[in-house]
Amino acid sequence: MRIDDYLRQTLAERLRRLGVEREVDSLPLDKPKLPEHGDIAATVALELARELRKPPRAIAEALTAEPFDPNYVESVEVAGPGFINFRVSQRYLRRLVAEILAQGEAYGRSNWGRGRRVQLEFVSANPTGPLNVVSARAAAVGDVIANLFEAVGYRVEREYYINDAGRQVRLLGMSVSSRYMALFGIDEPFPEEGYHGEYVRDLAMEIRQEYGDRFVHMPAEERQQQLTQIALEKMIRQHQEAMRAYRVHFDVWFRESELRKANAHLEVLEEFKRRGLAYEQDGAIWFKASQFGDEKDRVLVTREGEPTYFLVDIAYHRNKFERGFDLVYDFWGPDHHGYIPRMKAAVQALGIDPQRFQVNIIQQVNLLRGGEVVKMSKRAGQIIEMAELIEEVGVDAARFFFLMRKMSAPLDFDIDLAKQQSEENPVYYVQYAHARICNILRFAEERGLQLPAQANFDLLREPEEFEVIKNLMDFPEVISGAARFLEPHRLTTYLQELAASFHRFYHRHRVVGEDPELSAARLCLTEAVRIVLANGLRLIHVSAPERM
């Protein structure tokens, strides 16, 4: 049994004796900020003070009155207002090395998700232009949160919503049509709010190469309709290919046009009318969003009779829950913050428990080169293309860097640092630790020393060895916390800390030395580090090279 499982089960049992029922998995365990405070901290006494009407320190003392199993805990103390600080026994730390070797790729995983179905919708960029760097960040964050959810026992479905209908798509077709006609020397007015990027000219040239002058002599409206569909499908394929190259897999690419064809949005409208949640005013039809916590009511159908994007979005979210998901997570860009209350209001109006629906904002990205903000794309006009960045820094660096900050905070992406092959580059530093271990294992094999099936871990006594093992011990809690709080940056931070502790150990102690028993124990420890580094890198879909 892992120590986090032991501590949670023990605390839950002692809480029951105090008359408090808590799910074992919900009991929080943290790593103290200062190592002198111990290895693991429990804050449950602080959280129960109001419920039990007792000082948190008194609760903590009651929970620690009985001894803990010395196979897991060396010492325990109550600190401050009621923190419970545990120091892990060396006996457990040595045993953990063997457990990691035995579990391999399974180490770090748990099952508190209990097979519940979860849907994550992320990126969902309009197919009217290339993916930008905010989309790249959203793709990395959403993909890794999905991986984390799977690692803790959820059944996960990843979805990309394609806005392939409406005014923006028509503007794309009109923009491409104007550029297409210009290739034949014919002047067609460019739409006032059209798309000016170089990629529009590229689309027009591709269409001319594939179709020649087939559309030149058509009536303008017919030509624009046909070019809209051709350009749209090309852009969707570009997005799909970009995601594949970026190591992001989507189970479903859901099209807005399918909702409209099925009149799903009109069904929502009729339901809201029937239930008295919609009304007419100023020629438009409004949703009583203010009854469900939004600051004001929202338009569902304009005075021109056009359904709003909001109405279609309501139908889309009803469709999600009709597919049987227990939890639905949306990840949106920084310009959608004001959209959250109205969508939450709509979900609630549909009779869905709002706790089952979460929206998370992924903040802006600032690209830096030479310390200065990069402001313009070479091809896409005002946006900075995802493809340009990945081509320059590589997929590994892009994914790692996009995960290094909380998604709720803006991210400064240092292009120069991402390209460095030095220990200053975080992803290089972590990958180098994995490659260094692979090199140590090859060196040992050349010396005739195979990775043993068993070793005498009592020989592991150095502070640097225990520091490494304690970092390995933290891995399951890092995964669990990153999944529970939607904070994948915990994983990149952890991998850097583990790599640093291994590099310190390596610089101070020989792994393959004169003592064969000590070498065997250290080889096992080294392999355990490699396993955890590889498991962590696999979760973020960053490669774990064997040579660098």
NORPEZI-V899734 format. One record per residue. N is the residue number from 1. RES is the residue in one small letter. SS is DSSP state (helix for helix, strand for strand, loop for the rest). BURIAL is 1 if it has 24 or more other ideal C-beta (glycine too) atoms within 12 Angstrom, else 0. Layout:
n=N res=RES ss=SS burial=BURIAL
n=N res=RES ss=SS burial=BURIAL
This chain:
n=1 res=m ss=loop burial=0
n=2 res=r ss=loop burial=1
n=3 res=i ss=helix burial=1
n=4 res=d ss=helix burial=1
n=5 res=d ss=helix burial=0
n=6 res=y ss=helix burial=1
n=7 res=l ss=helix burial=1
n=8 res=r ss=helix burial=1
n=9 res=q ss=helix burial=1
n=10 res=t ss=helix burial=1
n=11 res=l ss=helix burial=1
n=12 res=a ss=helix burial=1
n=13 res=e ss=helix burial=0
n=14 res=r ss=helix burial=1
n=15 res=l ss=helix burial=1
n=16 res=r ss=helix burial=0
n=17 res=r ss=helix burial=0
n=18 res=l ss=loop burial=1
n=19 res=g ss=loop burial=0
n=20 res=v ss=loop burial=1
n=21 res=e ss=loop burial=0
n=22 res=r ss=loop burial=1
n=23 res=e ss=loop burial=0
n=24 res=v ss=helix burial=1
n=25 res=d ss=helix burial=1
n=26 res=s ss=helix burial=0
n=27 res=l ss=loop burial=1
n=28 res=p ss=loop burial=1
n=29 res=l ss=strand burial=1
n=30 res=d ss=strand burial=1
n=31 res=k ss=loop burial=1
n=32 res=p ss=loop burial=1
n=33 res=k ss=loop burial=0
n=34 res=l ss=loop burial=0
n=35 res=p ss=helix burial=0
n=36 res=e ss=helix burial=0
n=37 res=h ss=helix burial=0
n=38 res=g ss=loop burial=1
n=39 res=d ss=loop burial=1
n=40 res=i ss=strand burial=1
n=41 res=a ss=strand burial=1
n=42 res=a ss=strand burial=1
n=43 res=t ss=loop burial=1
n=44 res=v ss=helix burial=1
n=45 res=a ss=helix burial=1
n=46 res=l ss=helix burial=1
n=47 res=e ss=helix burial=1
n=48 res=l ss=helix burial=1
n=49 res=a ss=helix burial=0
n=50 res=r ss=helix burial=0
n=51 res=e ss=helix burial=0
n=52 res=l ss=helix burial=0
n=53 res=r ss=loop burial=0
n=54 res=k ss=loop burial=0
n=55 res=p ss=loop burial=0
n=56 res=p ss=helix burial=1
n=57 res=r ss=helix burial=0
n=58 res=a ss=helix burial=0
n=59 res=i ss=helix burial=1
n=60 res=a ss=helix burial=1
n=61 res=e ss=helix burial=0
n=62 res=a ss=helix burial=1
n=63 res=l ss=helix burial=1
n=64 res=t ss=loop burial=1
n=65 res=a ss=loop burial=0
n=66 res=e ss=loop burial=0
n=67 res=p ss=loop burial=0
n=68 res=f ss=loop burial=1
n=69 res=d ss=loop burial=0
n=70 res=p ss=loop burial=0
n=71 res=n ss=loop burial=0
n=72 res=y ss=loop burial=1
n=73 res=v ss=strand burial=1
n=74 res=e ss=strand burial=1
n=75 res=s ss=strand burial=0
n=76 res=v ss=strand burial=1
n=77 res=e ss=strand burial=1
n=78 res=v ss=strand burial=1
n=79 res=a ss=strand burial=1
n=80 res=g ss=loop burial=0
n=81 res=p ss=loop burial=0
n=82 res=g ss=loop burial=1
n=83 res=f ss=strand burial=1
n=84 res=i ss=strand burial=1
n=85 res=n ss=strand burial=1
n=86 res=f ss=strand burial=1
n=87 res=r ss=strand burial=1
n=88 res=v ss=strand burial=1
n=89 res=s ss=loop burial=1
n=90 res=q ss=helix burial=1
n=91 res=r ss=helix burial=0
n=92 res=y ss=helix burial=1
n=93 res=l ss=helix burial=1
n=94 res=r ss=helix burial=1
n=95 res=r ss=helix burial=1
n=96 res=l ss=helix burial=1
n=97 res=v ss=helix burial=1
n=98 res=a ss=helix burial=1
n=99 res=e ss=helix burial=1
n=100 res=i ss=helix burial=1
n=101 res=l ss=helix burial=1
n=102 res=a ss=helix burial=0
n=103 res=q ss=helix burial=0
n=104 res=g ss=helix burial=0
n=105 res=e ss=helix burial=0
n=106 res=a ss=helix burial=0
n=107 res=y ss=loop burial=1
n=108 res=g ss=loop burial=1
n=109 res=r ss=loop burial=1
n=110 res=s ss=loop burial=1
n=111 res=n ss=loop burial=0
n=112 res=w ss=loop burial=1
n=113 res=g ss=loop burial=1
n=114 res=r ss=loop burial=0
n=115 res=g ss=loop burial=0
n=116 res=r ss=loop burial=0
n=117 res=r ss=strand burial=1
n=118 res=v ss=strand burial=1
n=119 res=q ss=strand burial=1
n=120 res=l ss=strand burial=1
n=121 res=e ss=strand burial=1
n=122 res=f ss=loop burial=1
n=123 res=v ss=loop burial=1
n=124 res=s ss=loop burial=1
n=125 res=a ss=loop burial=1
n=126 res=n ss=loop burial=1
n=127 res=p ss=loop burial=1
n=128 res=t ss=loop burial=1
n=129 res=g ss=loop burial=1
n=130 res=p ss=loop burial=1
n=131 res=l ss=loop burial=1
n=132 res=n ss=strand burial=1
n=133 res=v ss=helix burial=1
n=134 res=v ss=helix burial=1
n=135 res=s ss=helix burial=1
n=136 res=a ss=helix burial=1
n=137 res=r ss=helix burial=1
n=138 res=a ss=helix burial=1
n=139 res=a ss=helix burial=1
n=140 res=a ss=helix burial=1
n=141 res=v ss=helix burial=1
n=142 res=g ss=helix burial=1
n=143 res=d ss=helix burial=1
n=144 res=v ss=helix burial=1
n=145 res=i ss=helix burial=1
n=146 res=a ss=helix burial=1
n=147 res=n ss=helix burial=1
n=148 res=l ss=helix burial=1
n=149 res=f ss=helix burial=1
n=150 res=e ss=helix burial=1
n=151 res=a ss=helix burial=1
n=152 res=v ss=loop burial=1
n=153 res=g ss=loop burial=0
n=154 res=y ss=loop burial=1
n=155 res=r ss=strand burial=0
n=156 res=v ss=strand burial=1
n=157 res=e ss=strand burial=1
n=158 res=r ss=strand burial=1
n=159 res=e ss=strand burial=1
n=160 res=y ss=strand burial=1
n=161 res=y ss=strand burial=1
n=162 res=i ss=strand burial=1
n=163 res=n ss=loop burial=1
n=164 res=d ss=loop burial=1
n=165 res=a ss=loop burial=1
n=166 res=g ss=loop burial=1
n=167 res=r ss=helix burial=0
n=168 res=q ss=helix burial=1
n=169 res=v ss=helix burial=1
n=170 res=r ss=helix burial=1
n=171 res=l ss=helix burial=1
n=172 res=l ss=helix burial=1
n=173 res=g ss=helix burial=1
n=174 res=m ss=helix burial=1
n=175 res=s ss=helix burial=1
n=176 res=v ss=helix burial=1
n=177 res=s ss=helix burial=1
n=178 res=s ss=helix burial=1
n=179 res=r ss=helix burial=1
n=180 res=y ss=helix burial=1
n=181 res=m ss=helix burial=1
n=182 res=a ss=helix burial=0
n=183 res=l ss=loop burial=1
n=184 res=f ss=loop burial=0
n=185 res=g ss=loop burial=0
n=186 res=i ss=loop burial=0
n=187 res=d ss=loop burial=0
n=188 res=e ss=loop burial=1
n=189 res=p ss=loop burial=0
n=190 res=f ss=loop burial=0
n=191 res=p ss=loop burial=1
n=192 res=e ss=loop burial=0
n=193 res=e ss=loop burial=0
n=194 res=g ss=loop burial=1
n=195 res=y ss=loop burial=1
n=196 res=h ss=loop burial=1
n=197 res=g ss=loop burial=1
n=198 res=e ss=helix burial=1
n=199 res=y ss=helix burial=1
n=200 res=v ss=helix burial=1
n=201 res=r ss=helix burial=1
n=202 res=d ss=helix burial=1
n=203 res=l ss=helix burial=1
n=204 res=a ss=helix burial=1
n=205 res=m ss=helix burial=0
n=206 res=e ss=helix burial=1
n=207 res=i ss=helix burial=1
n=208 res=r ss=helix burial=1
n=209 res=q ss=helix burial=0
n=210 res=e ss=helix burial=0
n=211 res=y ss=helix burial=0
n=212 res=g ss=loop burial=0
n=213 res=d ss=loop burial=0
n=214 res=r ss=loop burial=0
n=215 res=f ss=loop burial=1
n=216 res=v ss=loop burial=1
n=217 res=h ss=loop burial=0
n=218 res=m ss=loop burial=0
n=219 res=p ss=loop burial=0
n=220 res=a ss=helix burial=0
n=221 res=e ss=helix burial=0
n=222 res=e ss=helix burial=0
n=223 res=r ss=helix burial=1
n=224 res=q ss=helix burial=1
n=225 res=q ss=helix burial=0
n=226 res=q ss=helix burial=1
n=227 res=l ss=helix burial=1
n=228 res=t ss=helix burial=1
n=229 res=q ss=helix burial=1
n=230 res=i ss=helix burial=1
n=231 res=a ss=helix burial=1
n=232 res=l ss=helix burial=1
n=233 res=e ss=helix burial=1
n=234 res=k ss=helix burial=1
n=235 res=m ss=helix burial=1
n=236 res=i ss=helix burial=1
n=237 res=r ss=helix burial=0
n=238 res=q ss=helix burial=1
n=239 res=h ss=helix burial=1
n=240 res=q ss=helix burial=1
n=241 res=e ss=helix burial=0
n=242 res=a ss=helix burial=1
n=243 res=m ss=helix burial=1
n=244 res=r ss=helix burial=0
n=245 res=a ss=helix burial=0
n=246 res=y ss=loop burial=1
n=247 res=r ss=loop burial=1
n=248 res=v ss=loop burial=1
n=249 res=h ss=loop burial=1
n=250 res=f ss=loop burial=1
n=251 res=d ss=loop burial=0
n=252 res=v ss=strand burial=1
n=253 res=w ss=strand burial=1
n=254 res=f ss=strand burial=1
n=255 res=r ss=strand burial=1
n=256 res=e ss=helix burial=1
n=257 res=s ss=helix burial=1
n=258 res=e ss=helix burial=0
n=259 res=l ss=helix burial=1
n=260 res=r ss=helix burial=1
n=261 res=k ss=helix burial=0
n=262 res=a ss=loop burial=0
n=263 res=n ss=loop burial=0
n=264 res=a ss=helix burial=1
n=265 res=h ss=helix burial=1
n=266 res=l ss=helix burial=1
n=267 res=e ss=helix burial=0
n=268 res=v ss=helix burial=1
n=269 res=l ss=helix burial=1
n=270 res=e ss=helix burial=0
n=271 res=e ss=helix burial=1
n=272 res=f ss=helix burial=1
n=273 res=k ss=helix burial=0
n=274 res=r ss=helix burial=0
n=275 res=r ss=loop burial=0
n=276 res=g ss=loop burial=0
n=277 res=l ss=loop burial=1
n=278 res=a ss=strand burial=1
n=279 res=y ss=strand burial=0
n=280 res=e ss=strand burial=0
n=281 res=q ss=strand burial=0
n=282 res=d ss=loop burial=0
n=283 res=g ss=loop burial=0
n=284 res=a ss=strand burial=0
n=285 res=i ss=strand burial=1
n=286 res=w ss=strand burial=1
n=287 res=f ss=strand burial=1
n=288 res=k ss=loop burial=1
n=289 res=a ss=helix burial=1
n=290 res=s ss=helix burial=0
n=291 res=q ss=helix burial=0
n=292 res=f ss=helix burial=1
n=293 res=g ss=loop burial=0
n=294 res=d ss=loop burial=1
n=295 res=e ss=loop burial=0
n=296 res=k ss=loop burial=0
n=297 res=d ss=loop burial=1
n=298 res=r ss=strand burial=1
n=299 res=v ss=strand burial=1
n=300 res=l ss=strand burial=1
n=301 res=v ss=strand burial=1
n=302 res=t ss=loop burial=0
n=303 res=r ss=loop burial=0
n=304 res=e ss=loop burial=0
n=305 res=g ss=loop burial=0
n=306 res=e ss=loop burial=0
n=307 res=p ss=strand burial=1
n=308 res=t ss=loop burial=1
n=309 res=y ss=helix burial=1
n=310 res=f ss=helix burial=1
n=311 res=l ss=helix burial=1
n=312 res=v ss=helix burial=1
n=313 res=d ss=helix burial=1
n=314 res=i ss=helix burial=1
n=315 res=a ss=helix burial=1
n=316 res=y ss=helix burial=1
n=317 res=h ss=helix burial=1
n=318 res=r ss=helix burial=1
n=319 res=n ss=helix burial=1
n=320 res=k ss=helix burial=1
n=321 res=f ss=helix burial=1
n=322 res=e ss=helix burial=0
n=323 res=r ss=loop burial=0
n=324 res=g ss=loop burial=0
n=325 res=f ss=loop burial=1
n=326 res=d ss=loop burial=1
n=327 res=l ss=strand burial=1
n=328 res=v ss=strand burial=1
n=329 res=y ss=strand burial=1
n=330 res=d ss=strand burial=1
n=331 res=f ss=strand burial=1
n=332 res=w ss=strand burial=1
n=333 res=g ss=strand burial=1
n=334 res=p ss=helix burial=1
n=335 res=d ss=helix burial=0
n=336 res=h ss=helix burial=1
n=337 res=h ss=helix burial=0
n=338 res=g ss=helix burial=0
n=339 res=y ss=helix burial=1
n=340 res=i ss=helix burial=1
n=341 res=p ss=helix burial=1
n=342 res=r ss=helix burial=1
n=343 res=m ss=helix burial=1
n=344 res=k ss=helix burial=1
n=345 res=a ss=helix burial=1
n=346 res=a ss=helix burial=1
n=347 res=v ss=helix burial=1
n=348 res=q ss=helix burial=1
n=349 res=a ss=helix burial=1
n=350 res=l ss=loop burial=1
n=351 res=g ss=loop burial=0
n=352 res=i ss=loop burial=1
n=353 res=d ss=loop burial=0
n=354 res=p ss=helix burial=1
n=355 res=q ss=helix burial=0
n=356 res=r ss=helix burial=1
n=357 res=f ss=strand burial=1
n=358 res=q ss=strand burial=1
n=359 res=v ss=strand burial=1
n=360 res=n ss=strand burial=1
n=361 res=i ss=strand burial=1
n=362 res=i ss=strand burial=1
n=363 res=q ss=loop burial=1
n=364 res=q ss=loop burial=1
n=365 res=v ss=strand burial=1
n=366 res=n ss=strand burial=1
n=367 res=l ss=strand burial=1
n=368 res=l ss=strand burial=1
n=369 res=r ss=strand burial=0
n=370 res=g ss=loop burial=0
n=371 res=g ss=loop burial=0
n=372 res=e ss=strand burial=0
n=373 res=v ss=strand burial=0
n=374 res=v ss=loop burial=1
n=375 res=k ss=loop burial=0
n=376 res=m ss=loop burial=0
n=377 res=s ss=loop burial=1
n=378 res=k ss=loop burial=0
n=379 res=r ss=loop burial=1
n=380 res=a ss=loop burial=1
n=381 res=g ss=loop burial=0
n=382 res=q ss=loop burial=0
n=383 res=i ss=loop burial=1
n=384 res=i ss=loop burial=1
n=385 res=e ss=strand burial=1
n=386 res=m ss=helix burial=1
n=387 res=a ss=helix burial=1
n=388 res=e ss=helix burial=1
n=389 res=l ss=helix burial=1
n=390 res=i ss=helix burial=1
n=391 res=e ss=helix burial=0
n=392 res=e ss=helix burial=1
n=393 res=v ss=helix burial=1
n=394 res=g ss=loop burial=1
n=395 res=v ss=helix burial=1
n=396 res=d ss=helix burial=1
n=397 res=a ss=helix burial=1
n=398 res=a ss=helix burial=1
n=399 res=r ss=helix burial=1
n=400 res=f ss=helix burial=1
n=401 res=f ss=helix burial=1
n=402 res=f ss=helix burial=1
n=403 res=l ss=loop burial=1
n=404 res=m ss=loop burial=1
n=405 res=r ss=loop burial=1
n=406 res=k ss=loop burial=1
n=407 res=m ss=loop burial=1
n=408 res=s ss=loop burial=0
n=409 res=a ss=loop burial=0
n=410 res=p ss=loop burial=0
n=411 res=l ss=strand burial=1
n=412 res=d ss=strand burial=1
n=413 res=f ss=strand burial=1
n=414 res=d ss=strand burial=1
n=415 res=i ss=helix burial=1
n=416 res=d ss=helix burial=0
n=417 res=l ss=helix burial=1
n=418 res=a ss=helix burial=1
n=419 res=k ss=helix burial=1
n=420 res=q ss=loop burial=0
n=421 res=q ss=loop burial=0
n=422 res=s ss=loop burial=0
n=423 res=e ss=loop burial=0
n=424 res=e ss=loop burial=0
n=425 res=n ss=loop burial=1
n=426 res=p ss=helix burial=1
n=427 res=v ss=helix burial=1
n=428 res=y ss=helix burial=1
n=429 res=y ss=helix burial=1
n=430 res=v ss=helix burial=1
n=431 res=q ss=helix burial=1
n=432 res=y ss=helix burial=1
n=433 res=a ss=helix burial=1
n=434 res=h ss=helix burial=1
n=435 res=a ss=helix burial=1
n=436 res=r ss=helix burial=1
n=437 res=i ss=helix burial=1
n=438 res=c ss=helix burial=1
n=439 res=n ss=helix burial=0
n=440 res=i ss=helix burial=1
n=441 res=l ss=helix burial=1
n=442 res=r ss=helix burial=0
n=443 res=f ss=helix burial=0
n=444 res=a ss=helix burial=1
n=445 res=e ss=helix burial=0
n=446 res=e ss=helix burial=0
n=447 res=r ss=loop burial=0
n=448 res=g ss=loop burial=0
n=449 res=l ss=loop burial=1
n=450 res=q ss=loop burial=0
n=451 res=l ss=loop burial=1
n=452 res=p ss=loop burial=1
n=453 res=a ss=loop burial=0
n=454 res=q ss=loop burial=0
n=455 res=a ss=loop burial=1
n=456 res=n ss=loop burial=0
n=457 res=f ss=helix burial=1
n=458 res=d ss=helix burial=0
n=459 res=l ss=helix burial=1
n=460 res=l ss=loop burial=1
n=461 res=r ss=loop burial=0
n=462 res=e ss=loop burial=0
n=463 res=p ss=helix burial=0
n=464 res=e ss=helix burial=1
n=465 res=e ss=helix burial=1
n=466 res=f ss=helix burial=1
n=467 res=e ss=helix burial=1
n=468 res=v ss=helix burial=1
n=469 res=i ss=helix burial=1
n=470 res=k ss=helix burial=1
n=471 res=n ss=helix burial=1
n=472 res=l ss=helix burial=1
n=473 res=m ss=helix burial=1
n=474 res=d ss=helix burial=1
n=475 res=f ss=helix burial=1
n=476 res=p ss=helix burial=1
n=477 res=e ss=helix burial=1
n=478 res=v ss=helix burial=1
n=479 res=i ss=helix burial=1
n=480 res=s ss=helix burial=1
n=481 res=g ss=helix burial=1
n=482 res=a ss=helix burial=1
n=483 res=a ss=helix burial=1
n=484 res=r ss=helix burial=1
n=485 res=f ss=loop burial=1
n=486 res=l ss=loop burial=1
n=487 res=e ss=loop burial=1
n=488 res=p ss=loop burial=1
n=489 res=h ss=helix burial=1
n=490 res=r ss=helix burial=1
n=491 res=l ss=helix burial=1
n=492 res=t ss=helix burial=1
n=493 res=t ss=helix burial=1
n=494 res=y ss=helix burial=1
n=495 res=l ss=helix burial=1
n=496 res=q ss=helix burial=1
n=497 res=e ss=helix burial=1
n=498 res=l ss=helix burial=1
n=499 res=a ss=helix burial=1
n=500 res=a ss=helix burial=1
n=501 res=s ss=helix burial=1
n=502 res=f ss=helix burial=1
n=503 res=h ss=helix burial=1
n=504 res=r ss=helix burial=0
n=505 res=f ss=helix burial=1
n=506 res=y ss=helix burial=1
n=507 res=h ss=helix burial=0
n=508 res=r ss=helix burial=0
n=509 res=h ss=loop burial=1
n=510 res=r ss=loop burial=0
n=511 res=v ss=loop burial=1
n=512 res=v ss=loop burial=1
n=513 res=g ss=loop burial=0
n=514 res=e ss=loop burial=0
n=515 res=d ss=loop burial=0
n=516 res=p ss=helix burial=0
n=517 res=e ss=helix burial=0
n=518 res=l ss=helix burial=1
n=519 res=s ss=helix burial=1
n=520 res=a ss=helix burial=1
n=521 res=a ss=helix burial=1
n=522 res=r ss=helix burial=1
n=523 res=l ss=helix burial=1
n=524 res=c ss=helix burial=1
n=525 res=l ss=helix burial=1
n=526 res=t ss=helix burial=1
n=527 res=e ss=helix burial=1
n=528 res=a ss=helix burial=1
n=529 res=v ss=helix burial=1
n=530 res=r ss=helix burial=1
n=531 res=i ss=helix burial=1
n=532 res=v ss=helix burial=1
n=533 res=l ss=helix burial=1
n=534 res=a ss=helix burial=1
n=535 res=n ss=helix burial=1
n=536 res=g ss=helix burial=1
n=537 res=l ss=helix burial=1
n=538 res=r ss=helix burial=1
n=539 res=l ss=helix burial=1
n=540 res=i ss=loop burial=1
n=541 res=h ss=loop burial=1
n=542 res=v ss=loop burial=1
n=543 res=s ss=loop burial=1
n=544 res=a ss=loop burial=1
n=545 res=p ss=loop burial=1
n=546 res=e ss=loop burial=0
n=547 res=r ss=loop burial=0
n=548 res=m ss=loop burial=0
